[in-house]
Amino acid sequence: MSILASAPNITLYGLGTSRSARCRWAALELDMEFEYIEDRTLLRSARLRKLQPLAKLPAAVINGKVVFESAAICTYLCDLHGDNALIAAPGSYARALHEQWTSFVLTELEAYLWSNAKHTAMYAQELRVAAVVPRNNDEIALAMKVLNDHLATTEYLVEGSFSVTDIIAGWTINWARRTGHWDSYTHLHAYVERLFARPHCTLNRE
């Protein structure tokens, strides 16, 4: 049974295939109705700062309450839905695995990809530190190997079934693919192809 007596009122603020794509994908998989607002001019704006303290996307207003950070939004959507198998129940071992792999991907992989992006393209030239990139790449390779080894024996991250964990982690793994951190991670190759094959997939194929 769904946690809510009626369907939640959801407004997602996002931008293309950025991290907000996770939120759209989760809502689509859950078959939840939502309003989607994509407006690049919101970035760094006072209006967006009322929803997200750094005026970044994504952000969401759900039943009148603000939630930001894509992983938090995705997890909350799943909990609100309640009767969908996209996430395990709180207190279960599978839920702990969701938290484990989400935390691992965000800290051990995405943080280094994001650092590379800032030091090679986003920061003003005088703020970039080229020396951090090779070390970041070493950390990325370590995380990718862990994920590749895990997916050698399972099709998806949590107990072999597709879940919101794959939406969150898959977005980051696909980012690694798009930026050339691919090497011979054959199990990750197959994993990303499985994600691309899902009808609601919002990952960037380019």
N, C-alpha and C positions, 0 to 999 in steps of 0.2 A: 504494500500500500504506500502511496506517495506520502511524504511527510506533510505536504500542504494540502488543505482541503480544496483549493482551487489552483489553477495554473499561475505560476509566478509572473509578475510583470518585469520584463527584462529589457534593458537598453544597453547595448554594447557599443563602446566607442573604440574604433580600431583603424588600422591602416594596412591595406593590401595583404602581403604575405609576411608581414612582421609578426612579432609574438602574438598579436591579437588574433592571428589565424588559428591559434590553438583554441581560443574561446569560441570562435565561430564553428570550428569543427566539432567541439564537444557539444555545443547546443544542437547542431544538426544531427549528430549521432543520437542524441537524446530525444529528437523530434520535439524540441521545445520551441514555442513561438518566441521571437525576440525582434526588437527593433535594432537595426544596425546603422550606426552613424559613422561615416568615413569622411573626414574633413581635415586635410593636412594643415589648414590654417589654425587648427586647435592646438597644435604642438607649441609648447612654451607659452601658451596664452593664459591670461588671468582666468578665463572661463574654465579651462581644463584644470588649472591649479586648484580649483575648488573641489575637484574629484580626485586628483592625483597630485601630491605635494610638489613633485618635480615637473608637473605639466607634461608627462609622458603618456604614451599609449601602450597597452590598452587600459581602459577603465570600464567599470560597469556600474549601473544603478539597478539594483534588484529589489523589488518591493520597497522602493523609496530609500534604500540604504546603499551606500557606496562601497564597492570592493575594487581594489586594484591589485596588480601583479597577475600575470596570466595563469600561473599554476594555481593560485588561490581561487581565481574566478572559475577555472575548470572544475576544481574539486568541489567548490560550493554548488555549482550547477548540478553536479552528480548527486550530491547529498540532498538537494532540494527535490530532485526527481524521485529519489527514494526507492522506486521499485525497478530500477534499471540495473543491469549487471555490469555497467561501465566502471563501477568502483565497488570495492568490497566494503562490508559493514565496519564501522569503527570498532576497534578492539579485536578484530580478526587478524590472523597472521598475514593474510593477503593484503589487508590494509597497511600493515607495517611494511610489507614489501613495496607497496605503492609509495609510501613516504621515503623508503630507502632509496629506490631507484630515481625518484624525482629529485631528492636532495643530491644524490650522487651526480646526476647529469648537470644540474644547475651549478654545482660548486666545482666539480672536477673537470667539466668539459665546457659548458657554456661560458663560464667566467673567463676562461682563457681565449675562447673565440671572440668574445666581446672586447677583451683587452687588445687582441690583435687588430680588430676592426678600428678601434680608437687610435691606436698608435701607427696605423698605416694609412688611414683615410679620413677619420672623423675629426681628430684634434687639429688645431692649427699647426702648421709645420714646426714652429718653434717649441711646441709642447710634446711633440712625438719623441719617443725613446726607442730607436730601432733595436737596441740591444735586448729589449724584453721579448721580442718576437721569437727568436730561436728557443729560448727557455719555455715560453708559452707553448710552442709547437711540441716540445718534449712532453709537457704535461698533457696536451691533447692526445698524443699518441698513447700514453699510458691509459687514459680513460677509454679511448676507443678499443684498445686491446681487451680491457675488462668487459666491456659491453659485447664485443665480438665473441669472446670466450663464453659468456653467459648464453648468448643466442645460438651457440653451437648445439645446444641440447633442448631448446624450446623455441617456439615460433614467436612468442610475445614475452614481454618482460615479467609479467606477474602470472605465475601458474599456468602458462601456456595459452591464455585467452586474451584477446584484444581488450584493452581497457583504456581509461583516460590516461594512465601512465604512459602508454604508447603515443598518445597524442602529444603529451608534454615532452617526453624524451625524444620521440621521433622527429619533432621539429628541430631540435638541437642537433641530432645526428645528421639530419638532412643538411643543416647549415655546414657541418663539418665536411660533408660530401661536396657541397657547392664551392667550398673554399680550398678543395684539393687535399684534404686530410683523409684520404680514402685507402691508399696503399692496397694491401691484399686482404682486407677485412671481408672475406667472402660471406660470412654469416650476416654481417651488417648490410652488405649489398642486397642479399635476399630479403632481409627484414624490411628495408626501405621499399623494395619492390612490392612487398605485401601491403605496406601502408599506401603506396600510390594506387593500388588496385581497389581500395575501398571507395565506394561511391561518393562519400562526403569529404574525401581527403582535400585539405586546403594547402598542402605543402607546395613549395616552389620547386618545380621540376627543372628550371633553368640553372 
